[in-house]
Amino acid sequence: MTIQKQRETIVSFGRKMITSQLTTGAGGNLSVCDRAAGRVAISPSGIEYFDLKPEDVVITDLNGQVIEGRYQPSSELGFHLALYRERQDVSAVVHTHSVYATTMACLGWEIPAVHYLVGFSGYKVPLAPYATFGTPELARNVTDSIGAYNAVLLANHGLVSVGGDMARAFNTAEEIELVARIYYQTKSVGDPVVLPDEEMERVLARFATYGQSPKDKGHV
C-alpha cells in the first residue's frame, strides 16, 4: 500500500467513524500498518476528522519515529504499535468512543455472547484495566487483555478493534457497538440469555467461511 493510499484510508474511515456515530469531534484514533514497508499511518492528535486531509495523516516507522507529517501523531500511538508488535495478523487498529461500548467499559463489564455477532471479537469482548490515556501502562493493558480477540474494551475509556485491514477492523467496531447496545437494553429489562461456548464455537467456525470471498465484510 502506498503512503498516499494509507493516508486516504485514514481520512475516509475517520469520517466514517463520525457518520457511524462511533465517536465525536477528534475523539478516538485509527491506523494502518504496512509491515513490508515498515511504516504506520495514524490519525494526528486533536484534528477533527472532517477537517482532516490526507497530507495531515502522520507516517511513522514501527518504532514510532515520525517519517512524514507536520502534526503530532495520536497520543495513543503506543498501543497501536504494541498491537502491531504482538499480533502479526493485525494490520489495522480502530479506537472509538462509541456510546454503548463505552458505557460497558465505564461499568467495568466485559461484553458476553448475548448475541452471536459478538463473534466479530471472539467468544466475548474482554475488558482492559484502566490506565491514563497515552501511557505505556495503557499499551500494556491493551495487549495483555486483547489476547487473540479482535476487540477489547478500555475501562472508563472506549473500545479498540483490530483486523487484517481497515475495513475489517472498522466492521468489528460497528458490530460490537450493536452488541453492546443490545446487552445494555437487555440488562435494562431483565437478565439476558448468554450463548454457551459450544454455540460460539459453531458461530466462529461459520464466520471463518462466511461470505462471497475471504475479504467479505458484510453483515451476517
Secondary structure as UniProt FT lines:
FT   HELIX           3..19
FT   TURN            20..21
FT   TURN            25..26
FT   STRAND          29..34
FT   TURN            35..38
FT   STRAND          39..42
FT   TURN            45..46
FT   HELIX           49..51
FT   HELIX           54..56
FT   STRAND          58..61
FT   TURN            62..63
FT   STRAND          66..68
FT   TURN            75..76
FT   HELIX           77..86
FT   TURN            88..89
FT   STRAND          92..96
FT   HELIX           99..107
FT   HELIX           116..120
FT   STRAND          127..128
FT   TURN            133..134
FT   HELIX           136..146
FT   TURN            147..148
FT   STRAND          151..154
FT   TURN            155..157
FT   STRAND          158..163
FT   HELIX           166..189
FT   HELIX           197..207
FT   TURN            208..209
FT   TURN            214..215
//
